[in-house]
Amino acid sequence: MTQLSQYYVPGLHVEDHVVQVPLHWNWAAGAAQPDVSSFAGEHIDLFYRVVSSAQNVHADLPLLLFLQGGPGGMGPRPMSAQSIPWLSEAVKHFRVVLIDQRGTGRSSRVDSSLIRRRGQNARETADFLKNFLADSIIRDCEFLRTTVFNSAQWVTLGQSYGGFLTMAYVSLFPASIAASFVTGGIPHIPMNAREVYEHTVPRMMAKTKEYYGLYTDDEAVVGRIADFLSSEKVLLPNGDPASVRRLQMLGGDFGMKPSFERMHWTVDTAFNGEYLSDGFLMELFSSTTSYGSELYWVLQEFIYANKEIEPINWAANDVLRSTKQFDESSRPLMLIGEAALPEIFDEDSALRAFRPAMDELMSDTQWGTVYDEDQLARNDIPIHAAVYFDDMYVDSGLQLDTLSRVGNSHAWVTNEFEHDGARMGAVFEHLYAEALSRGHLEKLFLK
């Protein structure tokens, strides 16, 4: 472990660290941590931060590991103690560990430039990308816990995909966790990508109709934009094509707040006379580009892969194409939320280098073991989960079905928040208070 630096941002003390981990882990679930120096083959950097409140820098507080949403998400970058409300609450009770999940941020990063430099064929690239999923991420976390933090049990907080990682951690290394919090991210187990989109595509449609009902003039404006893109060759500021599908991808924001207002003001100045304005095209580019978050789309459907499965084969695209209301020519134009589509790997220059490998991955049937249903059924780790009733990305009914089969799990179902509710300090406060009141954190604070 190498400490790179330490510093303060207002109200927080931050330490930056990096360790090396194997690209490919050979570490059986539940087994003792192997000698990493004995691993042959490629190693990569894993970057993490330890964040404390300014007044608790030297306090021996328990650890909380934050599992970032995504996939392909780097850890949050706090501007101050108040800039991330859940963090300002968490540092009152914990030292918080923020990792840049492998392939992101300051960990050895995976982007199109790297893929081109590696010069591998499609199959080799596909096998390389399989090393950036939950089974590897959790082993990275467990390596940190056992080597850097003296094997101390920690609490986990998983947001969105971080909840998927939580279930993987509970499956693979249950003795490592004292308690878990999850916000908007309990996966449906057993997993099926097509099932997920069969539940979420109707929610995308409902969200679009809700938006048009709120801002009634926008239905015609969005339709006019789509008609223009269909009839003219339009380029985004970086030279990528501006397509109707790209326009529809603006719906990816609709599971957050205040997304309807953001969309309303985006299309408010879409036209400059008869033509699309440069400002709108820049908004369309910046809101839909994958530069800096390539793994989000690359891994999107493979977070639903566990052990031996049927080929995923562009599940979201299949469901959308079979729902004619989402055709580019349909009006009112339906907007699309969180769906990895083959078109974006052709149109988005940040993703084109991944396209050959994507076709390989979409046909694969063998994946790593991420979830152990038997272990989850007998789980005794307290799991406190916020389930957002109207969640557009992670269906609340599927979340509750999973939790009904996970031992010692406790669901708080609310429609007060959207998928990004964890950004509000109140969600973490509620889960923490509930766990505390049930005695689920008692052993952490025993001296």
N, C-alpha and C positions, 0 to 999 in steps of 0.2 A: 504494500500500500504506500502510495506517495501523496503527501499533502502538498497541494499546489499553492494554496494561499488561504488566508483568513482575513475577514474584513467585516465591517458593519454596513448594513443599510438601515435606514431609520427604524429603530425598535427591534432589530434582529441582528444576531451574530451569525455569520455564515462561514463555514469551512468547505473548501473545494478539495476533492480527492480523486485519485484515479488508481485503478488496479487493472491487472491483466487477467483475462479469463480465456479459456479455450473457445475457439469458434464453435467447435462441436463437442458438447459434453458427453462423456461416457460415465454416467453417475446414476446408479439405480435409485429409484424412489425410496426414501426412508433410510438409505445407507449413510454411513459416516462420510464426511467430506474427503474426497480423494486428494492425493498429492498432485496439485496442478502442474508442478514442474515436470511430472512424469508424462504429461499429455503430449503426444507427438502432434505435429501439424500446426495449423495457423492459430495464432492468438490475437485477441482484439482488446482494445481499451474499453473499460467500463467506468464511466464517470459518475460520481455521486456527490451530493452536498449534505452536510449536517447543519441544521438550522435550529437555533435556540433563541428564546427571547433575550433581549439585552440584559435583563435583570437575573436571568437564570444561566448565564454562560458557564459558571463553574458548579452548577447544581447537578447532582447525580439523579437525573430524572429518567424514567423508563423511555424506551425507544418506540417511536411510531414510524413505520415504513409506509410512505405514500406510493400507491400503485396508480400511475397515471393512465388516463383514458387514451383512446386511440382506435386501432393499433397504430404503432409507429409514432407515439407521442413522447416528446422529451419532457423532463420535469419542469414544473413552473418556475418562473424567475421573479421572485418578489421584489417589488420596488420599495416596499416598506411593510411594517407589521400590518397595516390596515389595507394594503393593496389586495391581499388574498384573505377574505374574511375567515374561511375555515382555518387557515394557517395561524391567524392571530389568536384563534381560540385554542388550537392544538398546542401551541408553544407554551401555554399556561401550565400544561400538564406533562408535556413530553419534549424530548429532543426528537426532531423530525428529520428523517432521512429521505432525501429527494434524489431519485436516480434518473439519469438519462438512459432509458431502456436501450439495450444493444441496438446499434444501427441508427441512433438518433442523437441530436444535440452534440455534446462534446465527447460522447462515446464514439468509437469508430463508426463513422457515419456511412450509411448506404444511400447513394443517390445515383442518378444516371451517369454522371462522370465516372464514378467508381465502377459501375457495371461495364462501361466501355473500356476502362483501363484494364480490368481483369481479363478481358478478351476471351471469355469462355463461351462455349456453345449454349444453346437454349437449355439442354438437359442439365449441364453443369451449373448454370446460373440458377435454375429452379432448385437444385439441391442446396446450393449456397443460401438461397433465400429461406429455405425451410429452417435454417438455424436461428431465425429471428422471431420465432413464435413463442407461445407461453411456456412450453416445456423447458426451453433454454433460458427464458427471462427469469423463471422461478429459481432455476439452479444458480443463476447469477446472484439473485437475492440471498439465497441460502449460503452461497460462498461468502458473501459479505458478512452475514450474521455470524458464521462460525470462525472466520479468520480475523475480521476487523473488530467485531463487537463481542468477542469472547463467548460466543454461543448463547448470549442472553436471549430469552424469549422476547419477542416484540409484538406490538399491536399493529395491525395493518388497516389502512384506509384505502379502499379501492373505488375510484370514480369511473363509471361506465365500463370500458374494457378492463379497467383496474379491478372490477368485480369478477370478470372472467378469470383474471390472474389470481384473485383471492381464492376462487373455487379450485383452481389448479394447485395453489400452495397448500390448501387444506387437504387436497387429495394426495399430494406427493410427499409433503413433509409436515404432517399435522403437529408433531411435537414441538415445532419451532414457534408456534403462534400462541399468544396468551388470549387474544380476542381479536375479532375482525369487525370493521365497519364497512358497509358497501352502500354506495349511492348510485342508483339508477343503472345497475350492472350485474344482475344475476342471470347467467346464461341458461337457456333451456337445455337440460341434460336428460336423456341423450340428445345429441345435437343433430340438426338437419338444416342446412342453409336455406333450402327452398321453403321449408316450413316457416322460417323466420320472415322471409319476404312475403309469404302469403298472409302473414299477420300485419306486417308494417306497410305494405303497398296501399291497402285501404286507408290506413291512417294518413299516408301522404296525400291521398285524394281529399280526405276530410279536412286536413290542414289547409290545402289550397282553397277549398270552398269557403272555409272560415275566413281566410285572408281576403278573398274577393267579396265576401259578405260585409267585411269591415270597411274595406276601401273599394267601393263599388266601381269607381271610374278605372281602377287599375286593371280590371279584367280586359277591357278594350285596349288599354295601353300595352299590356303584355302580349295580347294577340297581335297588335300592330307590329310590335318588335319582332315577333316570330315570323310574321308574314314578310317583313323586310329581309330578315336573315335567310328566308327560304328563296327569295327572288334575286338576291344580290350576293356577290362574293365579298364578304366582309372579313377583315383581319383584325385580331386583337393587337394591342401595342407591341407585343413581342413577336408578331408574325404568325401566331397560331390562328387557325380558322375560328371564326365566331359562328357557331352552329346553333340550331334550335335546341339540340340536346344540351349544349353547354349552357344555354339560357335556362333550361329546365333544372339544371343542377343547382341553381340559386335556391331551390327549395330545401337544400341540405341544411339550411339555417333554421328551418321552421320548427325544430324541436327545442329551440332556445327562446329566451326573452331578451329584448323586445324585437324578435325577428320580423314580425309583420310590419313594424314601423321602419326597420332598416330597409326592407324590400320596397315599401311605399316610397321612401325618399330616393332610393336607387333609380326607380323608373320615373320619378317625377321629372327629371331632366334628361330622359333618354333620347329625345329628339332635338335636333337643331334644324328647324324647318322640316324638310322632307327626309332628312338623313339622320342616322344615329350619331349622337354627339361623341366627341373624343372622350369626354369625361365619363359617359356611361360605359363606353368600351373599356376604359381603364378600370372602372368598378367591376365590370363583368370579369375581366382578367384577374384582378386581385382577389375577388371572392371565390374564384373557381380554380385558380392555378394550384398545381401540386408542388411547385418549387419549395423546398424546405420541409415538405411533409410527404415525400414520395411513398414511404412505406404504409401510410394510411390507406391508400388505394391498393397498393400491391398486395397487402396482407388481408384486406377487408373481408373477403369471403372465407379465407383459410383459418380465421379464428373459430370457425364452426367445424373444423376438422379434428377428429379424435380417433386414433387407432385405424381400423380398416373401415372404409366408407365407400359408397358409390361416388363416382366422379362428380364434383360440384358443378362443373360445366356452365359457368356464368349464370348462377341461379337467379340473381336479381334481374338480370337482363331477360331471362326466360319468363319470369313472372310479369315483368313490365310489358314485354312484347305481347303477352297473351291478354293484357288488359288494355283494350283499344282506346280507352280514355286518355292513355299516356302517349298515344301516337303524336309525332311532331305536328301532324296536320290537324289534330283534333282541337276544337274550340268549345268551351274555354280551355286554354292551354293548362294542363296539369303540371305542377312542379314536382321535382323528384328529390327525395331525401335519402342520403347515405346509401348509394347503390353504386357498386363498381361495375362499370359498363365497358364493353370492348371498345366502343367509340372513343372513350377518353384516353385510352392507351394509344390510339392512332392520332388524335387531335392535340393532346397536351404534350408539348415537347419535353416536359419534365419526365414523362412516363414512357416515351416511345422505346427507349432502350430496354425496357422491361417486357415489352409485348411478346417476343418469342418465348420467354420463360413463362409468361402467364398462360399461354396455351398449353404448355407442358403441365403446369401446376393444376390447371382446371381439369385435366384428365387423370390426375394421380388418384390412387386408391389407398396408399399406405402412408400413414402419418404417425407422428409421435403420440405417446400416451399422455394426455393432458388431464383427464378426469377419471376418477375411480368411483363409480357409483356406490360400491359396497362401503368404501371408506367414508364417503359423504353421508351415507345412511347411518353409520355408527358414530358420526362426528360428535365430539363433546366440547369443541371450541365454541364459545359464545359468538354467534354471528348476528349482528344487528344491521338490518338492511332497510334503507329508504327505497320504497317502490313508488314511482311516480305514476299515478293512475293513467294519465294521458300521454305517457312517454311514447314519442314517435319512433325512437330508435330501438329500444329494448322493451318488447311488449310486456305489459304488466301482468297479463294473465299467464304468460309463459314463465315469468319470473316466479309468480306465486306457486305455480305447479312444481317447479324445481324445489322451492323452499319447503313445500309440504313433504318432501322426501329427504331433506337434509336435517340431521340431528342438531338439536340445540340452536335452531335458527329462529329469528324473531323479526317479523316484517312490520314495518310502519308504512301503511298505504296512505298516500296523500295526493290530492289534486291541486295543492297550493303552489306547487313548483313544477317547472318543466325539467327536461333532462339535465340541464345545467344547474339544478338547484343547489348542488354542493358549493357553488360559488358564494352562496349566502351562508353566513356563519351560523344561521339558525338551524340548518340541517345537521351540521356536525354537533352543535350544542345539544340538540334533541337526542341524537343517537348516543352521545357520550353520557348524558344525564340518565338515559334509560339503562345503559349498561351499568353505570355506577349504582343506580337504585336497586338493581337485581344482584348486586355483589359480584358482578362479572369482572371487575377490575381490581378487586380487593388485594389479590396477591401481588400486584404490581407495586403497590405502595406500602407493603409491609417491610419494615426495616429489621 
